[in-house]
Amino acid sequence: VDPRDAAVIVAGGRGAGTVDGWRLLEDLAGALGAAVGGTRVAVDMGCIQRDRMIGQTGKSVRPRLYVGAGVSGISHHSGGVDAQLTIAINTDRNAPIMRSADLGVLGDLHEIIPLLVRRITQIKAERERE
């Protein structure tokens, strides 16, 4: 799904780091039925394709839910995001995205995302049994 058309977006930045970090973002996006996007830095690092770049020099998006994991949230990126609800996962409590997010989760995305994916999967399974 093109991030411009997505109701839910999981985006990563420098903090997602390696291929393993991006795999976690894709796992979370899969669990949420979300599109995956990223910052200019993520594109420059070769972690995500340019057509998935979100921000002032990328695509402007208006999702219901935006999850920024390892995203600093500088204006070049956040200026292209107009979400109803923003959740930030970051190790830096002073990152701009942590101040602007509706919910900020202070911690390492490599630890938090697997827990989220596991819990989302459990909730979905419970709902299917009902």
C-alpha positions in Angstrom: 0.0 0.0 0.0 1.3 3.4 -0.9 1.8 5.3 2.4 -0.4 8.2 1.0 -3.4 5.8 0.9 -2.8 4.0 4.2 -5.0 4.4 7.2 -2.1 3.1 9.4 1.6 3.7 8.8 4.6 2.2 10.7 7.6 4.4 9.9 11.3 4.0 10.8 14.3 6.2 11.0 17.9 6.0 11.9 17.0 4.3 15.2 15.7 1.3 13.3 19.2 0.8 12.2 19.9 -2.5 10.6 18.0 -4.9 8.4 16.8 -6.7 11.6 15.3 -3.5 12.9 13.4 -3.0 9.6 12.2 -6.5 9.7 10.7 -5.7 13.1 8.9 -2.7 11.6 7.6 -4.9 8.8 6.3 -7.4 11.4 4.5 -4.6 13.3 3.1 -3.3 10.0 1.9 -6.8 9.1 0.2 -7.2 12.5 -1.5 -3.8 12.2 -2.3 -4.1 8.5 -0.2 -1.0 7.9 2.0 0.5 5.2 5.7 0.9 6.0 7.4 4.2 5.5 10.6 5.9 6.5 12.7 9.0 6.8 15.2 10.5 4.4 18.0 9.1 6.6 16.4 5.6 6.3 16.4 6.0 2.5 20.1 7.3 2.6 21.0 4.3 4.7 19.5 1.9 2.1 16.9 0.6 4.6 13.8 1.6 2.6 13.0 2.6 -0.9 12.7 6.2 -1.9 9.1 5.8 -2.9 8.3 5.0 0.8 10.0 8.2 2.1 7.6 10.3 4.2 8.2 14.0 4.8 8.5 17.4 3.2 10.8 16.0 0.4 8.9 12.7 0.3 5.3 11.9 0.5 2.8 13.7 2.7 0.5 11.4 4.6 -2.7 11.7 6.6 -3.2 8.3 8.4 -5.5 7.6 11.3 -2.5 6.0 13.1 1.1 6.8 12.6 3.7 4.8 14.5 7.2 6.3 14.4 9.9 3.9 15.6 13.4 5.2 15.9 12.3 8.4 14.2 13.7 11.7 15.6 10.8 13.7 14.2 12.7 16.6 12.9 10.5 19.0 10.9 11.6 17.7 7.5 9.9 14.4 8.3 7.1 15.4 10.7 6.1 18.2 8.4 4.8 15.6 6.0 2.7 13.7 8.6 -0.8 14.8 9.6 -2.0 11.8 11.7 -5.1 11.6 13.9 -3.0 9.6 16.4 0.8 9.5 16.6 2.7 6.9 18.7 6.4 7.3 19.0 8.9 4.6 20.1 12.3 6.1 20.9 15.2 5.8 23.3 15.6 9.6 23.4 13.0 11.3 25.6 14.0 14.6 24.1 13.5 13.6 20.4 11.1 16.1 18.8 8.7 13.2 17.9 8.4 12.4 21.6 7.2 15.9 22.4 4.6 16.0 19.5 3.3 12.4 19.8 0.0 11.5 21.4 1.7 8.6 23.1 5.5 8.3 23.6 7.0 5.0 24.4 10.5 5.5 25.9 12.6 2.4 25.0 14.4 0.4 22.4 12.2 -0.6 19.5 14.1 -3.9 19.2 12.6 -4.8 22.6 9.2 -3.1 22.4 8.1 -4.1 18.9 8.3 -7.9 19.4 6.2 -7.4 22.5 3.6 -5.4 20.6 3.5 -7.8 17.7 3.0 -10.7 20.2 0.2 -8.9 22.0 -1.6 -7.8 18.8 -1.4 -11.4 17.5 -2.9 -12.7 20.8 -5.7 -10.2 20.7 -6.6 -11.0 17.1 -6.6 -14.8 17.9 -8.9 -14.2 20.9 -11.3 -12.2 18.8 -11.4 -14.9 16.2 -12.3 -17.5 18.9 -15.2 -15.3 20.1 
